[in-house]
């Protein structure tokens, strides 16, 4: 039997792409780590609320509005800021950043 390569969980916040989906608590990210697969958080994720999901166990953030809503000229900057969230808060990246400092 084949299984999915990643676990997708959410919606965590109000979302225009999944407005009727039930709200998930960040603790499900932590609990899903037991399956040994990357965990993807989805639903209403922005620069302002993504850190908590990464700290709770998200390996990936599926982002639509948090990246593309707003000024088109700042999409690249928002993408960089999401990357910085992982560099600063995900154990895989933040430990290597700390060691290099």
C-alpha angles and dihedrals in degrees: 000000000000120000131201114274091227139024115238118204134176167359094230100168138017108300134190091204095049104023096154099043115114117257117255124209117233089239089076087067090058093046093049091060087084090075092067095230131113112273121223121198118206138180132068095351119167138168088265098054103028096086094066091052092051090049089049091056111279113147092183135025118212102211130179112147094028089061106030105031114095131019113009090212091066100050092100092050091050090050089053091050091053089051089051090054089060093043090053103037113022112092093224092058106024094057091055091047090051092050092051094051 
